[in-house]
């Protein structure tokens, strides 16, 4: 799990312009540029970001009930336990 903390910084105008320009030139976010600069300052290597992979839960042996998601009344009946 990747946790982020939000904060407000007062940066010198020229320094912020340079950081924004660098981010635009590299096609990156300002946050990524600032994070990399802080990592370089503190000597910690950047962690490679793994791609997000969505894993859907599945079960063997049964198939889901036939529900027409376009039929709103049938959905309400199914989830209200009337069927």
Secondary structure, DSSP 8 states (H G I E B T S, - for coil): ------------HHHHHHHHHHHHHHT--HHHHHHHHHHHHHT----------------SS-------TT-HHHHHHHHTT--
